[in-house]
Amino acid sequence: MAMTLRLTDDQTAALRKTAEHEGRSMHAVAVEAIEQYTAARTARRDALLERLVVENREVLDRLADA
């Protein structure tokens, strides 16, 4: 899927510098950053949900039996 990503001049410069430093394309660096960000958010969400389930196990069990 094609997408236009609008960055500030500073963001573009930082992306370009990182890509050049790593010997990769700006596209590859941006894709990896997006993948890392979404994976981290998913992990935080899953951890929060797990905590809620553990902390509320008794209530959830009662609701399941209702």
Backbone torsions as a table, in degrees:
resi	resn	phi	psi	omega
1	MET	NA	130.8	178.7
2	ALA	-82.6	148.2	-178.8
3	MET	-153.2	142.9	174.4
4	THR	-100.5	125.8	179.5
5	LEU	-110.8	116.5	-179.2
6	ARG	-96.7	118.9	-179.5
7	LEU	-117.7	155.1	172.8
8	THR	-71.6	167.3	177.4
9	ASP	-59.7	-40.8	179.8
10	ASP	-65.5	-41.1	178.5
11	GLN	-65.2	-41.3	178.4
12	THR	-63.5	-43.0	179.4
13	ALA	-63.0	-42.2	179.4
14	ALA	-65.5	-41.8	178.5
15	LEU	-64.1	-44.7	179.6
16	ARG	-62.2	-45.1	-179.2
17	LYS	-61.4	-44.3	178.9
18	THR	-63.0	-45.7	-179.4
19	ALA	-61.3	-45.0	179.7
20	GLU	-64.6	-42.5	-179.5
21	HIS	-62.1	-38.2	-178.0
22	GLU	-90.9	-5.1	-179.6
23	GLY	67.5	33.8	-179.8
24	ARG	-126.0	170.9	177.6
25	SER	-79.6	157.1	175.3
26	MET	-60.8	-37.5	178.5
27	HIS	-59.4	-48.1	-178.6
28	ALA	-62.0	-40.2	179.5
29	VAL	-66.2	-43.3	180.0
30	ALA	-64.7	-43.1	179.2
31	VAL	-61.4	-44.8	179.3
32	GLU	-62.9	-40.7	178.8
33	ALA	-61.8	-42.0	178.8
34	ILE	-65.0	-43.6	179.6
35	GLU	-63.1	-42.2	178.6
36	GLN	-64.8	-42.7	-179.5
37	TYR	-62.7	-47.9	-177.7
38	THR	-68.4	-35.8	177.4
39	ALA	-65.1	-41.5	179.4
40	ALA	-65.6	-41.6	178.2
41	ARG	-63.8	-42.0	178.7
42	THR	-63.3	-42.5	179.2
43	ALA	-63.5	-41.9	177.9
44	ARG	-63.7	-43.1	178.7
45	ARG	-61.4	-47.0	-179.2
46	ASP	-62.1	-39.9	178.7
47	ALA	-65.2	-40.9	177.9
48	LEU	-64.2	-44.5	178.9
49	LEU	-62.9	-41.6	178.1
50	GLU	-61.6	-42.6	178.7
51	ARG	-62.1	-42.8	178.3
52	LEU	-62.1	-41.2	179.5
53	VAL	-64.6	-45.4	-179.5
54	VAL	-63.1	-46.2	-176.9
55	GLU	-69.8	-23.4	-176.7
56	ASN	-116.5	23.3	-176.4
57	ARG	-54.3	-45.1	-177.3
58	GLU	-61.1	-46.3	179.9
59	VAL	-64.7	-43.5	-180.0
60	LEU	-63.4	-39.3	177.3
61	ASP	-64.0	-41.6	178.7
62	ARG	-64.5	-40.7	178.2
63	LEU	-64.5	-37.4	180.0
64	ALA	-66.0	-31.5	-179.1
65	ASP	-85.1	-10.6	-175.8
66	ALA	-75.5	NA	NA
